[in-house]
Amino acid sequence: MPTPERDSQRELLSLVTARVRDAYIRRPFYVDGSLDLVSVCRLLAAENLTYALVRDGSGADARIGIFTTTDLRDAMLRPTAPAVTPVREVARFALVEVGPDTELFEALWLMLRERVHRLVVRNGSEVLGVLGQLDLVSFVANHAHIDALQIDEADSIAALRPSAARVEALVTLMHDSGIRVERIARLAGELNRRLIARAWQLIAPAELVANSCLLVMGSEGRGEQLLRTDQDNALLLRDGYAPPELADVAARFSAALGEFGYPPCPGGIMVTNPRWRTSVSQFRTTLRDWIFGADPEGPMQLAIFLDAAVVAGDPDLLAAARSEVERSLIGNDAFLARFAAPADQFEEPSWWTRLTARADEQAFDIKRLGTFPIVHGVRALCLRHGVRAVGTAQRLARLVELGQLDAPLARDLTESLHYLMGLRLRRQLQCRAAGMPVDNQVVAAALSTMERDQLKDALAITRRFRALLRERFRLDAVQ
């Protein structure tokens, strides 16, 4: 007999397997770019529409834009009267487009990322119509897009708490429905960033938001976070800006994240720590200390920063700090070797034997032996070659483009990372279900024969990558 839970799973599964052409695509309705706004609104009223596609020009040189009621609102603030304002002057011509065979998951993700309510559906040169937010949401009611809208519209921290709980429930539901782990991470990451950004906007004064840059780091910054873990965040301030209430704002923000399920970072990598809440100039000094100083933790502190992604504020502040790292590393091969060394530091000679022993009940750390060497090794190669991408898959793709990594190895590493992330997520969900502390331990005996074979393949690829790192960075000399 159907249950609400099974119905919910079917709804979500239909979202991820369906294509744009399976949803309701509204027919294209065009107006000429030279038409005035009042005339356009008359046409929209007659058609009972809230938007129109704008064709500006003729023939092959014509461009296509979109005009919505939001654009009309903005146009009312212009000095020229709507009756004499051509629609081309207020329409938006940077369209967000998808094809009819695009998966609805991708369409949903585009809406979330670009913060738009409509996607233009195009098949080659032909515009088929418009996929609206409401039409997509009706396809998967009560799931991700509604969560995103509720996050954006929340007017208090209390109003954000239900959304935070739903994000983790969505991760569980997607995992149980067999959705690929990289897709789970992408969607959950987008929702979590919006959650964190909205919390910051509700707590921090507008002036502070405008004169700072709020960062998330670690797996959250790389877009590889699945279940919420420690708070890894930082705040860069514009030089010369020092609000007196900053410590209090940081404390309230950290407390809010704690309510959402983000426990404090044991290492203090949070905005409540003055070292991670500072001006760009002061942080540049910290970066140089990490690179040129004798602190053995310097390389790993820098590694944490390199995974930073902006969730609110001025992204130019992060770019300025990143530039300092690149300037400081010119010709500094010794530091690059120190930086790369942790990717090869964990070794358990017996792990291969243990994986082949069906009865082995001893657990091993899948993060330490599997995901960390890939993530940090790729991070080290990108630091060496000036790659600013943050996600591991994106970093690998960029290294291939630069000729610094063979495409087959990059593909193997990407697939291995995603497999290991999936294995780790399953373990973490099992821990949650059993009321146990979440860990990264995997027991070989608990895996099927196929899973053990996949795990052996993934760890063998990791071991091959570590050998490449030893050669590239001359790690034998460092150790």
Secondary structure as GFF3:
##gff-version 3
##sequence-region A 1 479
A	DSSP	alpha_helix	4	17	.	.	.	ID=ss1
A	DSSP	three_ten_helix	20	22	.	.	.	ID=ss2
A	DSSP	beta_strand	30	32	.	.	.	ID=ss3
A	DSSP	alpha_helix	37	47	.	.	.	ID=ss4
A	DSSP	beta_strand	51	56	.	.	.	ID=ss5
A	DSSP	three_ten_helix	59	61	.	.	.	ID=ss6
A	DSSP	beta_strand	63	68	.	.	.	ID=ss7
A	DSSP	alpha_helix	69	75	.	.	.	ID=ss8
A	DSSP	three_ten_helix	82	84	.	.	.	ID=ss9
A	DSSP	three_ten_helix	87	89	.	.	.	ID=ss10
A	DSSP	beta_strand	97	98	.	.	.	ID=ss11
A	DSSP	alpha_helix	104	114	.	.	.	ID=ss12
A	DSSP	beta_strand	118	123	.	.	.	ID=ss13
A	DSSP	beta_strand	126	132	.	.	.	ID=ss14
A	DSSP	alpha_helix	133	139	.	.	.	ID=ss15
A	DSSP	alpha_helix	144	153	.	.	.	ID=ss16
A	DSSP	alpha_helix	157	176	.	.	.	ID=ss17
A	DSSP	alpha_helix	181	203	.	.	.	ID=ss18
A	DSSP	alpha_helix	206	210	.	.	.	ID=ss19
A	DSSP	beta_strand	212	216	.	.	.	ID=ss20
A	DSSP	alpha_helix	218	222	.	.	.	ID=ss21
A	DSSP	beta_strand	233	237	.	.	.	ID=ss22
A	DSSP	alpha_helix	246	260	.	.	.	ID=ss23
A	DSSP	three_ten_helix	274	276	.	.	.	ID=ss24
A	DSSP	beta_strand	277	279	.	.	.	ID=ss25
A	DSSP	alpha_helix	280	292	.	.	.	ID=ss26
A	DSSP	alpha_helix	298	306	.	.	.	ID=ss27
A	DSSP	beta_strand	309	313	.	.	.	ID=ss28
A	DSSP	alpha_helix	315	328	.	.	.	ID=ss29
A	DSSP	alpha_helix	333	340	.	.	.	ID=ss30
A	DSSP	three_ten_helix	341	344	.	.	.	ID=ss31
A	DSSP	alpha_helix	351	356	.	.	.	ID=ss32
A	DSSP	beta_strand	363	365	.	.	.	ID=ss33
A	DSSP	alpha_helix	366	366	.	.	.	ID=ss34
A	DSSP	pi_helix	367	371	.	.	.	ID=ss35
A	DSSP	alpha_helix	372	384	.	.	.	ID=ss36
A	DSSP	alpha_helix	392	401	.	.	.	ID=ss37
A	DSSP	alpha_helix	407	433	.	.	.	ID=ss38
A	DSSP	beta_strand	441	443	.	.	.	ID=ss39
A	DSSP	three_ten_helix	444	446	.	.	.	ID=ss40
A	DSSP	alpha_helix	449	473	.	.	.	ID=ss41
A	DSSP	alpha_helix	475	478	.	.	.	ID=ss42
###
